[in-house]
Structures are given as structure tokens and as C-alpha cells.
Amino acid sequence: MKDLILVRGVPGAGKSIIADIIKHGRADRYMIATDDYFTDRSGNYNFDGSKLIENHAKCRDAVEFAMNDDYYKVIIVHNTFTEESHMEPYFDLAKKHNCKVHTIIVENRHGSASTHDVPQHSVDRMKEQIQNNIVL
């Protein structure tokens, strides 16, 4: 059985760092984020809100591809996932492909800023959303 790990947190919390630690350089662990689709070949991040829905779909499609590939044992998705509904498509994929789901919430106790220059008012809104959507 494969493992699907959803890494949640507000911008600047360190989701990508935690995902990279979990991946630990292992080729059989697939790591992806919707933000990957806003990054060009030179490594420049270019957010375009008009492509957000499309890029979330691309991320989900890539996850399903990895679930179908026998090579990958662990799939790591590091998105904000501030609301339960944002994770539901991944829960559905996990059920369809018999994957065990784990969620990790990354807190920003170190006070780091978003690497993608997300405005503070957006980060504050996301903090409130994620606090109201934690299932214990």
C-alpha cells in the first residue's frame, strides 16, 4: 500500500522544506505542489491567479499518475490545504488507488515570510481558515 502525505500550512510555514525532508532524496518518493506549475524552467515563480484552478487540476493529475506508477511508494503533496474541501480530491484519489493518507500541519513558529511574496492580508486569512479546519 502506498502512502499519500498531504503537507498543510500557510505561506512561509515551511511546507516545502518539510516535504523535502520527507522525500530525503529518495527517487521512489514523489513530491509535488501546485506552486510547481507557476515556476518556469529558469526557476522563477510567476503566480497567475487565472491559472490557479488549472494548476490545481494538473497537480491532482500528477498525483494520480504517481499513484498508478508502481515505482512510487510515497507521494507527498505540499499545498496550503487551508480547508478540508481542498484535500477532498486527494482523499478520493487515495481511496480509488488504495493509498493510506497522512496529513501534516506545518506551523510557522519561526516567523518566516512567504518565499512567493504572498500579501500578509492573504496569509492572515489563510491562518484563520486553517485554524477553523483542523480535525483532531
ABEGO torsion letter per residue (X at the ends): XBBBBBBBEBBGAGAAAAAAAAAGGBAABBBBBAAAAABBAAGBBBBBAAAAAAAAAAAAAAAAAAAABAABABBBBBBAGABAAAAAAAAAAAAAAGBBBBBBBBBBAAGBBBAAGBBAAAAAAAAAAAAAABBX
